[in-house]
Amino acid sequence: MRKIVALTLILVLAVSLAACSQQKSATAPTKFLTGKEKGYANPEAIITPQELKELMDKNAVKIIDVRPQDRYSKEHIPGAVRAWRNEYNDPNHKYEGMRATPEQFAQLMSQLGIANGDLVVVYGDADKHAPADAARLWWLFKLYGDNKVRILDGGIEAWKAAGFQTTTELPEVTETRYEVKKVDTTLLAEVEDVLAGQNNPDVIILDTREKAEFLGEQKVKGAARAGRIPGAIWLYWGDALNEDKTLKTYDELKKLYEEKGVTPDKTVIPYCQSAVRSAHATFVMTELLGYKNVKNYDGSWIEWSQRTDLPIETGEPKK
């Protein structure tokens, strides 16, 4: 009887220790790969949670959360200010969702306490388009001549997985006088650029939307017609991400793009509904793969679909 009791106690203890070990393992902080470890053309384009924490400890970074107010209020990275997509759009533009003007962008950055020369990190979360929202703001910084901007790889989920705390506390913000000193038009395509590139073998029009949008089976709010720009190649922007919303490695991204014929020797004009998802593709191509000629079409499908003088295609592309 004593042997049975002893064996039972040993078994219970073993199970308890195993459970504790599994729990400890499950909650162990995750270490994320750096841009250098992933092999990116510009390793500094992304930042890991560990790297961000080091900069925060030195008070050497400004952080912008690009999520809507409700998600920001629930939790955010300590010290982060918030700028949702609508706040860096131009409300006076003919088409919905177009980029903020230089003056509007400068005013927003000033209100957020961002100064010229600050290192800025932008982040979203694992929500469907949040990584693209972060890239949209990255693109605006670059478009308006500010190169000191990085994206937190994996967003707030990566931050938490790395073992760092979030907060609901609002940061104290001191308004600045941010200035847009130049506009880098090499990162921007207008409708005229798209039209000129349609029959040019050295130009690729890249549709980064959902496959149903590309085929004309789905029309998103704001578009007047369903379909795509004639001659466009389809490559879904989200295929650049892993399941945890971190970015794939250089080798994986290179294979993804080159299998679609999107190569660095071409001029690439990506588009989506309103140049948010295509901003992410622009980030991937320019910063991670090192492509030199990528021009984000800001008007995208909203403009093209509403221009009744412009042709569209639907269905599977003809071989």
N, C-alpha and C positions, 0 to 999 in steps of 0.2 A: 504493500500500500504506500509506504514511504517513497519507494522508488518511482511509483506512478506519479505521486505528488511532485517529487523532485523533477522528473522529466517534464511534467506539465509546466512547472515554473520556468524551466530552462527554455521550453518552446515559446512561452508567452514573452519572455525576455528577448529572445532572438527576433521574434516578429516585431516587437516594439522598437528594437534597435534598427531593424531594417526599415521600418516605417519612418523613423526619425531621419535616417540617412537619406531616404528618398525625398523627404520633405526639404531637407537642407539642400540637396542637389537641385531640386526643382526651383528653389528660390535663390540660388546662387547668381550673383550678378553676371550678366552677359558681357563679354568683351567683343567689340565690333571691329571689323577690319578698317584700317585707314585707307585714304585714297591712294597712298603709295603702295600699300599691300594689295590693293585691287588692280593696280597697274594703270591708273588713269593718266591721260595726257597731262592734265593739270590736277595733281593730287590735292591741291589746296582748295579745289572747288567744293568739296564736301568736308564735313567735320564730324567726328564721332562724339558720342556723349562724353567719353573720358577726356577728349581734347577740349571740348566746350567747358567742362567743369574746371579744367586747369586755367583757362582764360578768365572764367568768372571769378575764380579765387584771386586772380591778379587784377580784377576790375578792368580788364582790357578788351571788353566786347559789349556790344549792344545786341539785344535779342528781340526779334519780332515774331509774334505768333500770328499766323494768317488764317486762323479759324474763326467761325462766327462767335458772337458774344456769349451764347449759352454754353458752348464748349469751353471757351476761355474762362468763364466765370466758375465753372465746375472745378477746373484745375489747369494750371499752366506752369511752365518752368519759372523758377524764381527770377524776378527782375525783368521778365518779358513784357513788352507792351504789345498791343493788339492792332492789327490792320486787316480787316476782312476785304475780300475782293472788290466789293462795290466802292470801297473807299479809295482804291487806286485805279478806278475807271473814270472816264470823263462823262459826267451826267448830262452835259450839253451837246454831246455828239449825236449826229443823225442816227447812227446805229448803236444799239445797246451793247455794253460791255467793252467799248474801245478804250485804249490806254489813256491814262491821265496825261494832261499836257505837262510840259516841263514846270510851269508855274504851279499847277495843282499838285504835282509830285513834290516839289520843293516845300510847299506849304504843309503837306501831310507829314513829311519827314521832320520838319521843324516842330510841329505839334507833338510828334512822338519823341522828341529829344535827341534825334539823330543829327550829328554834325558831320560836315565834310571831313574826311580822314578817319572817321570811326570804322572799326571792323564790325560788320553787321552779320549776324547769323539769323536766317529765317527758317521757320519750321512749321509743319502741319501735323496731321495725325494719319491714322490708317483709314479714314473715311475715303470713299471712292475717288474723289478728285483732289483731296487735300495735298498730296505731293505735287500735283500740277499747280495748285494755287501758290505754293512756295516758289516754284520755278517761275511763275508769272511775275512775282515781285522781284525775284533775282533778275529776270530779263529787263524789267524797268530800270533797276539800278544800273545794269550794264548799258542799256540803251542811252541812259542819261549820264554816261561817262564815269560812273562810280564802280571801280573794280574790286573794292574791298568788301565783298559780300560772299558768303558761303551758305550752303544748305546743310542742315542737320540730317544726316543720313538715317532714315527710319523714323524721323519725327519724334513726337512726345512718347510714343510707345517704346522706342529704343532708349530714350532717356530713362524711363522707368525700369526697363529690363536691365539696364546697366546698374541699377540699385540706387539711383538718385531720386530725391524727393521732389514733389510738386507742391504748389501752394495755391491758395485762393486770394492771397494778399495782393493788392494793387501796388505797383511800384510808384515811387515818387518820380515825377518827370519834370525836368527843367527845359523849357522851350528853347530852341536854338534858332539859328538863321542859316538853314541849309540852302545851298545854291546849286542849281544845275548849270554847269559851266560849259558843257558841250553835249551834242546829241550824236551818237554813233549810228548813223543811218545804214551802216553795213549790216546791222542786225535786223533791219526792218524791210519788209516787202509791202508794196502797195499793189492795188489791183492791176496797175499798168505793168508791173514786174511779172505778175502771174501770166497775163496775156502774152507778153513778149517771150516768156519761157515755155509756152505750151508746145511749140513746134521746134524747140531747140534741143538737140540731143544731149547738150551739156548741162541741161537744167532738169531737175526732178521736182515735180509737184507732189508733195507727200501728205496724204490724208491720214491723220493720227486718231480719228474718231473710232467709235464702236463700228463693228463690221456692218450692223444693220443700218447705220447712218450712211456709211459709204455706199451700200447697195441701193439706198433710197427706200428702204423698208421702214425706216423710222425718221420722223421729223421732230426735232427738238424745238421747244418753245423759243420763239424769236426768229426762226427761219421761215421764209415765205414758201419755199419749195423743198421737197426731199430729193436727195441725190448727191452728186459729187461734181467736182471740177473735172471736165473732160481730160483724159490722159493721166489722171492722178494715180499714184501707187499707194496701196494701203499698207500701213504698218501701225498697229495699235500702240499708242504711247505707253500703256500700262505693262506691256511685255518687257519693258526695261527693268521692272521691279520684281523682287523676290516676293514670296508669300507674306513675309513680315514687313513689306514695303521698303526694305532697304534696296539699294541699287545693285544690279548685277555687276560682275567684274568686267574689266576691259575686254577680255577675250570673249566672254559671253555676249557682250553688247556688239562687238565687232562682227561676230558671226550672225547675230540677229539682223543687223543692218545690211551687211554685204550679201546675205542670202536673198534679200529683197532687191538687190541691185543698187542700193543707196551707198555709194562709195565716196571717199574724200576728194576724188578728182572732179566731182560734179558740184554745181551750185544747187543747193537744196532749199526749196521753199515749203516749209511745213505749214499746215493749217488745220483747224478743227472747227468748232462752233464759233468761238470768239477769242482764239489765240491763247487759250490757257493751257490746254493739253499739248498744243503744239509748242508752247514755251518750254514744256518739259522735254520734248524731243529736241528742241534747240539746245537746251542745257546739256543733254546727253551727247549730242553730236559735237558741239563746240568744246565743251570743257572736259568731257570724259574720253571722247574718241579723238579729239584734236582736229576736227574738220574746220577748214578755214572759210568756207563760203556757205553760210547758213543764214537765211533771211526769214524771220517769222512773219507770216502774213497776218497782220493784225485784224483786218476786216473779216477774214476767214469766211465761213459759210453764211454767217448772218448777212454780210454785205453781198456776197456773190448770189445768194438765193433771192435777195430782194431786188437785185438788178435784173429786171426782166429782159434786158438786152443781152445778157450773158447766157451762154449755153450750159446745159447740165447733162450728165449721164446718170443712168440707173442700171441696176442689174449687174451681173458678173461682167467684168471687162472682157472685151473680145481679144482673143489670142492674136 
